[in-house]
Amino acid sequence: MITRTLKKIMLITLLSVIGLYAKPMELASVTPPRPVGGFQTVQDRAQYPVQALESRFESNVLLSFRVEKTGTVSHIKIIESGGSHFDKSAINAVMRTEWIPASHNNQNVPIRFELPFKFNVE
């Protein structure tokens, strides 16, 4: 029960961070890519690592990835590692999310995107 409550708190925190800091990395005049269902979808898929939750360990992860013009994700890079368990959780959340590609002049374009994840125990 406590674990489930802590996960919900973590997910709420993650959503607020994603909304504040997500940003496209290329082409200033494009409509940025976005997850189908909004950033809440990515948040819902990021699971706090059980090992870290039990020890109340907190961490941040910053991912960079490319959203292709088809909406697929590729070239994921860890810009700021939070440790292997946190990194894996963030990568899995991005990969399991369906993305709406960026567009420029009504044409889908590939774009590099950064997305932070903040894992806090409150």
C-alpha positions, 0 to 999 in steps of 0.5 A: 500500500505504501509502495503504491502511494509512493509511486503515485506521488513520484508520478505526479512529481514527474509530470510536473517536471516533464511539463516544465522542462521538455524541449525540442533540440532542433529547428526553432520554428517547428511544432514540437513532438508530443506523446499521444495522450500527453506527458501524463502518458510518459509519466504513467509509464515511468516506474520507480525502481523497487530497489531505490524505493525501498531505500528511499533513493532519489535521482534525476535522469535526462534523456535525449532522443530523436522522434522520427517523422513517423513518430518512432523513437530512436537514438536514445542517449542518456545525458544525465544518468541517475543510475542504471535502474532509473535510466532503464525506467526512463528509457522504457517509458519513452520507448513504450509511448506513442509519439506525435512527430514534430511538424514544420509547414504541415510536414512531419520532420524528425527532431531531437528532443530532451526529456528530464525525469525526476524520481523523488520519494516524498 
